[in-house]
Amino acid sequence: MHLAKWPNKFNPLKLKIMNIFSALRVYAGKWSEKAVRAFSKEEQDAIEKAEVVDSQYGQSVCFFMKAGGQSYIPLDQNSSKATGDTIDLSSASLVTLSKQGEADIYRVRC
C-alpha cells in the first residue's frame, strides 16, 4: 500500500517517507565506452613485448616491461586474438569503460 495515497491514516505524524532505493548501490548498470586512444610512443617504448595470456576472467594482455616486471590489462571481449598471440601496440587501442558508482576500467582492443 502506498503511503502517499493515505497520508493521514498510515502516516499520522506526516513524516517524510524516504525512498530506500535512492540510498542503495545499483549493480545492474552497464559499462559504457568512455574513451578510446592509441598507446603513446612513451608507453610503446616502455614495453619489450605484449602477449595475450589466459587470466581468471578471460584473456588479458601481458605487458613485459623493458625495465623488468609485467603488467596486465584485460583484452576486449570482441577481440579475435588467441592465447600466445603477440600484440602490435602501434595498431592496438586502449579502451576506457565507465559505469555509475564504479571506478573506470581498461581494455585492450586489437
C-alpha positions as CSV (number, residue, x, y, z in Angstrom):
1,M,0.0,0.0,0.0
2,H,1.5,3.4,-1.0
3,L,1.6,5.9,1.9
4,A,1.1,8.9,-0.4
5,K,-2.5,7.9,-1.1
6,W,-3.5,7.8,2.6
7,P,-1.0,10.1,4.3
8,N,-3.2,10.8,7.4
9,K,-4.3,7.2,8.0
10,F,-1.0,5.4,7.7
11,N,1.4,8.3,8.4
12,P,-0.4,10.3,11.2
13,L,2.7,12.3,12.0
14,K,3.1,13.3,8.3
15,L,6.7,12.2,8.4
16,K,8.7,12.3,5.1
17,I,9.0,8.8,3.8
18,M,12.5,8.1,2.4
19,N,12.8,6.0,-0.7
20,I,15.1,3.2,0.3
21,F,16.2,2.6,-3.3
22,S,17.8,6.1,-3.6
23,A,20.3,5.1,-0.9
24,L,21.2,1.7,-2.3
25,R,24.0,0.9,-4.8
26,V,23.0,0.0,-8.3
27,Y,24.5,-3.2,-9.6
28,A,22.6,-3.7,-12.8
29,G,24.2,-0.8,-14.6
30,K,26.0,-1.4,-17.8
31,W,29.6,-0.5,-18.7
32,S,29.8,2.1,-21.4
33,E,32.7,3.2,-23.6
34,K,34.1,6.4,-22.2
35,A,37.3,6.9,-24.4
36,V,39.4,5.1,-26.9
37,R,43.0,6.1,-27.6
38,A,46.2,4.7,-29.1
39,F,49.1,3.7,-27.0
40,S,51.5,6.6,-26.7
41,K,55.1,6.5,-28.0
42,E,56.3,6.6,-24.4
43,E,54.1,3.6,-23.5
44,Q,55.2,1.6,-26.5
45,D,58.8,2.4,-25.8
46,A,58.5,1.0,-22.3
47,I,57.3,-2.4,-23.5
48,E,59.5,-5.3,-24.5
49,K,56.6,-7.3,-25.8
50,A,52.8,-7.6,-25.3
51,E,51.3,-11.1,-25.4
52,V,47.8,-12.5,-24.9
53,V,47.5,-14.8,-21.9
54,D,44.7,-16.6,-20.1
55,S,43.6,-15.0,-16.9
56,Q,40.9,-15.5,-14.2
57,Y,38.1,-13.9,-16.2
58,G,39.1,-14.5,-19.8
59,Q,42.1,-13.3,-21.8
60,S,44.4,-10.4,-20.8
61,V,47.4,-8.8,-22.4
62,C,50.6,-9.3,-20.5
63,F,53.0,-6.3,-21.0
64,F,56.6,-7.4,-20.5
65,M,58.3,-4.2,-19.4
66,K,61.8,-3.3,-20.6
67,A,62.6,-2.1,-17.1
68,G,61.6,-5.5,-15.7
69,G,58.3,-6.8,-14.4
70,Q,54.9,-7.4,-16.0
71,S,51.6,-5.5,-16.2
72,Y,48.2,-6.9,-17.3
73,I,45.2,-5.3,-18.9
74,P,42.2,-7.4,-19.9
75,L,41.6,-8.0,-23.6
76,D,38.4,-6.5,-25.2
77,Q,35.6,-9.1,-25.5
78,N,35.3,-8.7,-29.2
79,S,39.0,-9.5,-29.9
80,S,39.8,-12.5,-32.1
81,K,43.3,-12.8,-30.6
82,A,44.3,-16.2,-29.2
83,T,46.4,-17.1,-26.2
84,G,50.1,-16.7,-27.1
85,D,49.5,-14.1,-29.9
86,T,51.7,-11.0,-29.8
87,I,50.0,-7.6,-29.8
88,D,51.3,-4.8,-32.1
89,L,50.9,-1.8,-29.9
90,S,51.1,0.6,-32.8
91,S,47.8,-0.7,-34.1
92,A,46.1,-1.6,-30.7
93,S,43.9,0.8,-28.7
94,L,43.3,1.4,-25.0
95,V,39.6,1.5,-24.2
96,T,38.3,3.2,-21.0
97,L,34.9,1.9,-19.8
98,S,32.8,3.6,-17.1
99,K,29.8,2.7,-15.0
100,Q,28.0,4.8,-12.5
101,G,29.3,4.2,-9.0
102,E,32.4,2.3,-10.2
103,A,36.0,3.3,-11.0
104,D,36.9,3.3,-14.7
105,I,38.3,0.1,-16.1
106,Y,40.6,-0.5,-19.2
107,R,40.6,-3.0,-22.0
108,V,43.0,-3.6,-24.9
109,R,41.3,-3.6,-28.3
110,C,43.2,-5.0,-31.3
